[in-house]
Amino acid sequence: QVQLVESGGGLVQPGGSLRLSCAPSGSITSIHLMAWYRQAPGKQREQVSTITKDGMTTYADSVKGRFTIPIDEAKNTMYLQMNNLNADDTAVYYCHAVALNALAYWGQGTQVTVSS
Protein backbone atom coordinates (compact mmCIF):
# COMPACT_ATOMS: atom_id res chain seq x y z
CA GLN A 1 0.00 0.00 0.00
CA VAL A 2 1.30 3.40 -0.93
CA GLN A 3 2.16 5.67 1.96
CA LEU A 4 3.41 9.18 2.33
CA VAL A 5 6.88 9.49 3.81
CA GLU A 6 7.80 12.64 5.71
CA SER A 7 11.21 13.85 6.78
CA GLY A 8 12.92 16.98 8.03
CA GLY A 9 11.56 17.36 11.54
CA GLY A 10 13.75 18.08 14.53
CA LEU A 11 14.66 20.51 17.26
CA VAL A 12 15.05 24.17 16.36
CA GLN A 13 15.45 27.36 18.37
CA PRO A 14 12.78 30.06 18.35
CA GLY A 15 13.17 32.20 15.26
CA GLY A 16 14.77 29.38 13.33
CA SER A 17 13.68 27.54 10.20
CA LEU A 18 12.97 23.99 9.13
CA ARG A 19 11.89 22.40 5.88
CA LEU A 20 9.71 19.29 5.94
CA SER A 21 9.49 16.97 2.96
CA CYS A 22 6.74 14.59 1.89
CA ALA A 23 6.87 12.06 -0.91
CA PRO A 24 4.80 8.97 -1.74
CA SER A 25 6.42 5.56 -1.34
CA GLY A 26 4.90 4.53 -4.64
CA SER A 27 2.71 5.81 -7.43
CA ILE A 28 -0.48 7.70 -6.59
CA THR A 29 -2.75 8.38 -9.53
CA SER A 30 -4.11 11.89 -10.00
CA ILE A 31 -3.49 13.64 -6.72
CA HIS A 32 -5.67 16.74 -6.67
CA LEU A 33 -4.94 18.04 -3.18
CA MET A 34 -2.03 17.85 -0.78
CA ALA A 35 -1.83 19.29 2.68
CA TRP A 36 0.11 19.57 5.90
CA TYR A 37 -1.57 19.07 9.25
CA ARG A 38 -0.15 19.24 12.75
CA GLN A 39 -1.12 18.01 16.18
CA ALA A 40 0.29 19.48 19.35
CA PRO A 41 0.14 17.58 22.66
CA GLY A 42 -3.37 17.67 24.09
CA LYS A 43 -4.80 19.41 21.04
CA GLN A 44 -6.77 18.35 18.00
CA ARG A 45 -5.10 17.90 14.65
CA GLU A 46 -5.27 21.13 12.68
CA GLN A 47 -4.79 21.96 9.04
CA VAL A 48 -1.69 24.04 8.42
CA SER A 49 -1.59 24.46 4.66
CA THR A 50 -3.04 23.04 1.46
CA ILE A 51 -2.14 23.07 -2.21
CA THR A 52 -4.22 21.93 -5.16
CA LYS A 53 -2.91 20.46 -8.39
CA ASP A 54 -3.48 23.88 -9.95
CA GLY A 55 -1.17 25.46 -7.39
CA MET A 56 -3.81 27.19 -5.27
CA THR A 57 -2.69 27.42 -1.66
CA THR A 58 -4.23 28.09 1.72
CA TYR A 59 -2.59 28.74 5.06
CA ALA A 60 -3.82 28.74 8.63
CA ASP A 61 -3.87 32.25 10.09
CA SER A 62 -1.28 31.23 12.65
CA VAL A 63 1.33 30.45 9.96
CA LYS A 64 0.56 33.03 7.25
CA GLY A 65 3.65 34.93 6.26
CA ARG A 66 5.94 32.35 7.88
CA PHE A 67 5.21 29.03 6.15
CA THR A 68 5.10 28.12 2.47
CA ILE A 69 4.13 24.87 0.71
CA PRO A 70 6.27 24.47 -2.40
CA ILE A 71 6.11 21.40 -4.63
CA ASP A 72 8.90 19.93 -6.73
CA GLU A 73 7.05 18.02 -9.42
CA ALA A 74 10.25 16.56 -10.84
CA LYS A 75 10.98 14.95 -7.48
CA ASN A 76 7.31 14.24 -6.76
CA THR A 77 7.84 15.90 -3.41
CA MET A 78 5.91 18.43 -1.36
CA TYR A 79 7.62 20.62 1.20
CA LEU A 80 6.64 22.76 4.14
CA GLN A 81 9.10 25.61 4.53
CA MET A 82 8.76 26.96 8.05
CA ASN A 83 10.41 30.22 9.03
CA ASN A 84 10.45 32.29 12.21
CA LEU A 85 9.32 29.32 14.26
CA ASN A 86 7.97 29.74 17.77
CA ALA A 87 6.99 27.42 20.61
CA ASP A 88 3.38 27.28 19.39
CA ASP A 89 4.62 25.52 16.26
CA THR A 90 5.77 22.53 18.30
CA ALA A 91 3.77 19.55 17.09
CA VAL A 92 3.80 16.37 15.07
CA TYR A 93 3.40 17.36 11.42
CA TYR A 94 1.53 15.10 9.01
CA CYS A 95 1.47 15.04 5.25
CA HIS A 96 -1.86 14.33 3.55
CA ALA A 97 -2.90 13.68 -0.04
CA VAL A 98 -6.24 13.14 -1.73
CA ALA A 99 -6.57 11.56 -5.15
CA LEU A 100 -9.30 12.21 -7.70
CA ASN A 101 -10.77 8.79 -6.90
CA ALA A 102 -11.24 10.05 -3.32
CA LEU A 103 -8.55 7.82 -1.84
CA ALA A 104 -6.76 9.62 0.98
CA TYR A 105 -3.22 9.09 2.17
CA TRP A 106 -1.42 10.09 5.36
CA GLY A 107 2.17 10.12 6.43
CA GLN A 108 3.44 8.73 9.72
CA GLY A 109 4.21 12.17 11.11
CA THR A 110 7.41 13.98 11.92
CA GLN A 111 8.12 15.77 15.20
CA VAL A 112 8.96 19.47 15.19
CA THR A 113 10.09 20.93 18.50
CA VAL A 114 10.79 24.63 18.92
CA SER A 115 12.74 25.29 22.07
CA SER A 116 15.76 27.15 23.33
KEMIPA-889457 format. One line per field, with one value per residue: residue number from 1; x, y, z of N, C-alpha, C, O in turn; residue in one letter. Coordinates in nm, 2 decimals. Atoms other than C-alpha are relative to their C-alpha. Example, Ala and Ser with C-alpha at 12.3 -4.5 7.8 and 13.67 -1.06 7.14 Angstrom:
num	[1|2]
n.x	[0.09|-0.09]
n.y	[-0.12|-0.11]
n.z	[0.00|0.00]
ca.x	[1.23|1.37]
ca.y	[-0.45|-0.11]
ca.z	[0.78|0.71]
c.x	[0.09|-0.08]
c.y	[0.12|0.11]
c.z	[0.00|0.08]
o.x	[0.19|-0.03]
o.y	[0.12|0.22]
o.z	[0.07|0.09]
residuo	[A|S]
***
This chain:
num	[1|2|3|4|5|6|7|8|9|10|11|12|13|14|15|16|17|18|19|20|21|22|23|24|25|26|27|28|29|30|31|32|33|34|35|36|37|38|39|40|41|42|43|44|45|46|47|48|49|50|51|52|53|54|55|56|57|58|59|60|61|62|63|64|65|66|67|68|69|70|71|72|73|74|75|76|77|78|79|80|81|82|83|84|85|86|87|88|89|90|91|92|93|94|95|96|97|98|99|100|101|102|103|104|105|106|107|108|109|110|111|112|113|114|115|116]
n.x	[0.09|-0.08|0.00|-0.07|-0.12|-0.04|-0.13|-0.04|0.03|-0.11|0.00|-0.04|0.01|0.09|-0.05|-0.07|0.07|-0.01|0.07|0.05|0.02|0.10|0.00|0.06|-0.09|0.03|0.08|0.14|0.05|0.08|0.02|0.06|-0.02|-0.10|0.01|-0.07|0.08|-0.09|0.07|-0.08|0.05|0.13|0.08|0.05|-0.08|0.05|-0.05|-0.10|-0.01|0.04|-0.04|0.07|-0.08|-0.01|-0.09|0.07|-0.04|0.06|-0.08|0.06|-0.03|-0.11|-0.12|-0.01|-0.12|-0.11|-0.01|0.04|0.03|-0.05|0.00|-0.10|0.07|-0.10|-0.04|0.13|-0.01|0.06|-0.07|0.06|-0.11|0.04|-0.09|0.03|0.08|0.01|0.03|0.13|-0.01|-0.04|0.10|-0.03|0.05|0.05|0.02|0.13|0.03|0.12|0.00|0.13|0.10|0.03|-0.09|-0.07|-0.13|-0.06|-0.14|-0.01|-0.02|-0.14|0.01|-0.07|-0.01|-0.06|-0.04|-0.14]
n.y	[-0.12|-0.12|-0.09|-0.13|0.00|-0.13|-0.02|-0.14|-0.06|-0.01|-0.10|-0.13|-0.11|-0.11|-0.09|0.08|0.06|0.14|0.04|0.14|0.06|0.10|0.06|0.13|0.11|0.06|-0.08|-0.04|-0.05|-0.12|-0.07|-0.13|-0.08|0.04|-0.09|0.02|-0.02|0.02|0.03|-0.03|0.08|-0.04|-0.08|0.07|-0.02|-0.11|-0.02|-0.10|-0.06|0.09|-0.04|0.08|0.03|-0.12|-0.09|-0.09|0.03|-0.06|0.01|-0.03|-0.13|0.01|0.03|-0.09|-0.08|0.07|0.13|0.02|0.14|0.02|0.14|0.03|0.11|0.09|0.09|0.06|-0.03|-0.12|-0.05|-0.11|-0.09|-0.07|-0.10|-0.08|0.09|-0.03|0.12|0.04|0.09|0.14|0.09|0.10|-0.05|0.11|-0.02|0.06|-0.01|0.06|0.02|-0.03|0.11|-0.03|0.07|-0.09|0.05|-0.07|0.04|0.05|-0.12|-0.04|-0.09|-0.13|-0.05|-0.13|-0.02|-0.05]
n.z	[0.00|0.01|-0.12|0.01|-0.09|-0.04|-0.06|-0.02|-0.13|-0.09|-0.11|0.05|-0.10|0.04|0.10|0.10|0.11|0.04|0.12|0.00|0.13|0.01|0.13|-0.01|0.01|0.13|0.09|-0.03|0.12|0.00|-0.13|0.03|-0.11|-0.10|-0.12|-0.12|-0.13|-0.11|-0.13|-0.12|-0.12|-0.06|0.09|0.12|0.12|0.07|0.14|0.01|0.13|0.10|0.14|0.10|0.12|0.07|-0.07|-0.09|-0.13|-0.11|-0.12|-0.12|-0.04|-0.09|0.07|0.11|0.00|-0.05|0.07|0.14|0.04|0.14|0.05|0.10|0.07|0.05|-0.10|-0.05|-0.14|-0.05|-0.11|-0.08|-0.04|-0.13|-0.04|-0.12|-0.09|-0.15|-0.08|0.04|0.11|-0.04|0.03|0.10|0.13|0.09|0.15|0.04|0.14|0.04|0.14|0.07|-0.03|-0.14|-0.10|-0.08|-0.05|-0.11|-0.04|-0.13|-0.09|-0.03|-0.12|0.00|-0.13|0.00|-0.14|-0.02]
ca.x	[0.00|0.13|0.22|0.34|0.69|0.78|1.12|1.29|1.16|1.37|1.47|1.50|1.55|1.28|1.32|1.48|1.37|1.30|1.19|0.97|0.95|0.67|0.69|0.48|0.64|0.49|0.27|-0.05|-0.27|-0.41|-0.35|-0.57|-0.49|-0.20|-0.18|0.01|-0.16|-0.01|-0.11|0.03|0.01|-0.34|-0.48|-0.68|-0.51|-0.53|-0.48|-0.17|-0.16|-0.30|-0.21|-0.42|-0.29|-0.35|-0.12|-0.38|-0.27|-0.42|-0.26|-0.38|-0.39|-0.13|0.13|0.06|0.37|0.59|0.52|0.51|0.41|0.63|0.61|0.89|0.70|1.02|1.10|0.73|0.78|0.59|0.76|0.66|0.91|0.88|1.04|1.05|0.93|0.80|0.70|0.34|0.46|0.58|0.38|0.38|0.34|0.15|0.15|-0.19|-0.29|-0.62|-0.66|-0.93|-1.08|-1.12|-0.85|-0.68|-0.32|-0.14|0.22|0.34|0.42|0.74|0.81|0.90|1.01|1.08|1.27|1.58]
ca.y	[0.00|0.34|0.57|0.92|0.95|1.26|1.39|1.70|1.74|1.81|2.05|2.42|2.74|3.01|3.22|2.94|2.75|2.40|2.24|1.93|1.70|1.46|1.21|0.90|0.56|0.45|0.58|0.77|0.84|1.19|1.36|1.67|1.80|1.79|1.93|1.96|1.91|1.92|1.80|1.95|1.76|1.77|1.94|1.83|1.79|2.11|2.20|2.40|2.45|2.30|2.31|2.19|2.05|2.39|2.55|2.72|2.74|2.81|2.87|2.87|3.22|3.12|3.04|3.30|3.49|3.24|2.90|2.81|2.49|2.45|2.14|1.99|1.80|1.66|1.50|1.42|1.59|1.84|2.06|2.28|2.56|2.70|3.02|3.23|2.93|2.97|2.74|2.73|2.55|2.25|1.96|1.64|1.74|1.51|1.50|1.43|1.37|1.31|1.16|1.22|0.88|1.01|0.78|0.96|0.91|1.01|1.01|0.87|1.22|1.40|1.58|1.95|2.09|2.46|2.53|2.72]
ca.z	[0.00|-0.09|0.20|0.23|0.38|0.57|0.68|0.80|1.15|1.45|1.73|1.64|1.84|1.84|1.53|1.33|1.02|0.91|0.59|0.59|0.30|0.19|-0.09|-0.17|-0.13|-0.46|-0.74|-0.66|-0.95|-1.00|-0.67|-0.67|-0.32|-0.08|0.27|0.59|0.93|1.27|1.62|1.93|2.27|2.41|2.10|1.80|1.47|1.27|0.90|0.84|0.47|0.15|-0.22|-0.52|-0.84|-0.99|-0.74|-0.53|-0.17|0.17|0.51|0.86|1.01|1.26|1.00|0.73|0.63|0.79|0.61|0.25|0.07|-0.24|-0.46|-0.67|-0.94|-1.08|-0.75|-0.68|-0.34|-0.14|0.12|0.41|0.45|0.81|0.90|1.22|1.43|1.78|2.06|1.94|1.63|1.83|1.71|1.51|1.14|0.90|0.52|0.35|0.00|-0.17|-0.51|-0.77|-0.69|-0.33|-0.18|0.10|0.22|0.54|0.64|0.97|1.11|1.19|1.52|1.52|1.85|1.89|2.21|2.33]
c.x	[0.09|-0.02|0.07|0.11|0.05|0.14|0.03|-0.03|0.12|-0.01|0.06|-0.02|-0.11|0.06|0.07|-0.10|0.02|-0.08|-0.04|-0.02|-0.10|0.00|-0.07|0.10|-0.02|-0.08|-0.14|-0.06|-0.09|-0.03|-0.06|0.02|0.10|-0.01|0.09|-0.10|0.10|-0.09|0.09|-0.05|-0.12|-0.09|-0.04|0.10|-0.06|0.07|0.09|0.00|-0.05|0.05|-0.08|0.09|0.02|0.09|-0.06|0.03|-0.09|0.09|-0.09|0.04|0.13|0.14|0.02|0.12|0.12|0.03|-0.03|0.00|0.04|-0.01|0.11|-0.06|0.10|0.04|-0.13|0.00|-0.06|0.08|-0.09|0.12|-0.05|0.10|-0.05|-0.09|-0.01|-0.06|-0.14|0.00|0.05|-0.12|0.05|-0.07|-0.03|-0.02|-0.13|-0.02|-0.13|0.00|-0.14|-0.10|-0.04|0.08|0.08|0.12|0.05|0.14|0.00|0.03|0.15|0.00|0.08|-0.01|0.07|0.03|0.15|0.07]
c.y	[0.12|0.08|0.12|-0.01|0.14|0.00|0.14|0.06|0.00|0.11|0.13|0.11|0.09|0.09|-0.07|-0.05|-0.15|-0.02|-0.15|-0.05|-0.11|-0.06|-0.14|-0.12|-0.08|0.10|0.03|0.07|0.12|0.06|0.14|0.10|-0.06|0.10|-0.04|0.02|-0.01|-0.02|0.02|-0.09|0.05|0.08|-0.08|0.03|0.12|0.01|0.12|0.07|-0.11|0.06|-0.10|-0.02|0.12|0.10|0.09|-0.04|0.07|-0.02|0.04|0.14|0.01|-0.01|0.09|0.10|-0.06|-0.14|0.01|-0.15|-0.03|-0.15|-0.01|-0.11|-0.10|-0.11|-0.07|0.02|0.13|0.04|0.09|0.08|0.08|0.09|0.07|-0.09|0.05|-0.12|-0.05|-0.09|-0.14|-0.09|-0.12|0.04|-0.12|0.05|-0.07|0.02|-0.06|-0.01|0.02|-0.11|0.00|-0.08|0.11|-0.07|0.09|-0.05|-0.04|0.12|0.02|0.11|0.12|0.05|0.13|0.04|0.05|-0.09]
c.z	[0.00|0.12|-0.04|0.11|0.03|0.06|0.02|0.14|0.09|0.10|-0.06|0.10|-0.05|-0.10|-0.12|-0.11|-0.01|-0.13|0.01|-0.14|0.01|-0.14|0.01|-0.02|-0.14|-0.09|0.05|-0.12|0.03|0.14|-0.04|0.12|0.09|0.11|0.11|0.12|0.11|0.13|0.11|0.12|0.06|-0.09|-0.11|-0.12|-0.08|-0.14|0.00|-0.13|-0.11|-0.14|-0.10|-0.11|-0.09|0.06|0.10|0.14|0.11|0.12|0.12|0.04|0.08|-0.07|-0.13|0.01|0.05|-0.07|-0.14|-0.04|-0.14|-0.04|-0.11|-0.08|-0.06|0.10|0.07|0.16|0.03|0.13|0.09|0.05|0.12|0.04|0.13|0.10|0.14|0.07|-0.04|-0.13|0.03|-0.02|-0.08|-0.13|-0.09|-0.14|-0.04|-0.14|-0.04|-0.15|-0.06|0.03|0.15|0.10|0.07|0.06|0.11|0.01|0.15|0.10|0.03|0.11|-0.03|0.14|-0.01|0.15|0.00|0.10]
o.x	[0.19|-0.13|0.15|0.09|0.08|0.19|-0.04|0.01|0.23|-0.12|0.16|-0.12|-0.13|0.17|0.10|-0.21|0.12|-0.17|0.05|-0.05|-0.12|-0.01|-0.06|0.20|0.07|-0.08|-0.21|0.00|-0.18|-0.14|0.00|-0.01|0.10|-0.04|0.14|-0.17|0.22|-0.21|0.19|-0.17|-0.13|-0.19|0.01|0.17|-0.18|0.18|0.06|0.00|-0.03|0.07|-0.07|0.20|0.11|0.11|0.00|0.03|-0.15|0.17|-0.17|0.16|0.21|0.24|0.12|0.14|0.23|0.14|-0.12|0.06|-0.04|0.00|0.12|-0.05|0.07|0.07|-0.12|-0.04|-0.05|0.13|-0.19|0.20|-0.15|0.22|-0.17|-0.20|0.09|-0.09|-0.16|-0.10|0.05|-0.23|0.17|-0.19|0.06|-0.07|-0.16|0.02|-0.17|0.03|-0.23|-0.22|-0.09|0.05|0.13|0.12|0.04|0.17|-0.10|0.02|0.23|-0.08|0.19|-0.12|0.19|-0.06|0.23|0.19]
o.y	[0.13|0.10|0.13|-0.05|0.21|-0.10|0.23|0.17|-0.05|0.16|0.13|0.10|0.10|0.14|-0.02|-0.02|-0.20|0.05|-0.23|0.03|-0.18|0.01|-0.20|-0.10|-0.16|0.22|-0.07|0.17|0.12|0.07|0.21|0.22|-0.18|0.21|-0.15|0.12|-0.06|0.02|-0.05|-0.13|0.17|0.12|-0.19|0.13|0.13|-0.03|0.22|0.19|-0.23|0.18|-0.22|0.03|0.12|0.21|0.18|-0.16|0.17|-0.11|0.12|0.18|0.10|0.02|0.09|0.16|-0.01|-0.18|0.09|-0.23|-0.05|-0.24|0.08|-0.23|-0.22|-0.22|-0.15|-0.06|0.23|-0.04|0.14|0.03|0.16|0.05|0.06|-0.04|0.11|-0.22|-0.17|-0.15|-0.23|-0.07|-0.11|0.07|-0.21|0.16|-0.18|0.13|-0.17|0.08|0.04|-0.09|-0.10|-0.08|0.20|-0.19|0.21|-0.16|-0.03|0.09|-0.08|0.20|0.12|0.07|0.14|0.06|0.02|-0.07]
o.z	[0.07|0.17|-0.13|0.22|-0.07|0.11|-0.03|0.17|0.06|0.12|-0.13|0.18|-0.17|-0.08|-0.22|-0.11|0.03|-0.16|0.02|-0.23|0.11|-0.24|0.12|-0.09|-0.17|-0.07|0.09|-0.17|0.11|0.18|-0.12|0.10|0.12|0.09|0.11|0.12|0.09|0.13|0.13|0.12|0.09|-0.04|-0.14|-0.12|-0.10|-0.16|0.05|-0.14|-0.08|-0.15|-0.08|-0.12|-0.17|0.01|0.15|0.18|0.08|0.13|0.11|0.01|0.07|-0.01|-0.19|0.11|0.03|-0.09|-0.18|0.03|-0.23|0.05|-0.19|-0.04|-0.07|0.06|0.16|0.23|-0.04|0.20|0.04|0.14|0.10|0.08|0.16|0.14|0.19|0.01|-0.02|-0.16|-0.06|0.04|-0.13|-0.13|-0.10|-0.16|0.01|-0.20|0.02|-0.23|0.01|0.02|0.20|0.22|0.00|0.09|0.10|-0.01|0.22|0.22|0.04|0.10|-0.07|0.20|-0.05|0.23|-0.08|0.13]
residuo	[Q|V|Q|L|V|E|S|G|G|G|L|V|Q|P|G|G|S|L|R|L|S|C|A|P|S|G|S|I|T|S|I|H|L|M|A|W|Y|R|Q|A|P|G|K|Q|R|E|Q|V|S|T|I|T|K|D|G|M|T|T|Y|A|D|S|V|K|G|R|F|T|I|P|I|D|E|A|K|N|T|M|Y|L|Q|M|N|N|L|N|A|D|D|T|A|V|Y|Y|C|H|A|V|A|L|N|A|L|A|Y|W|G|Q|G|T|Q|V|T|V|S|S]
***
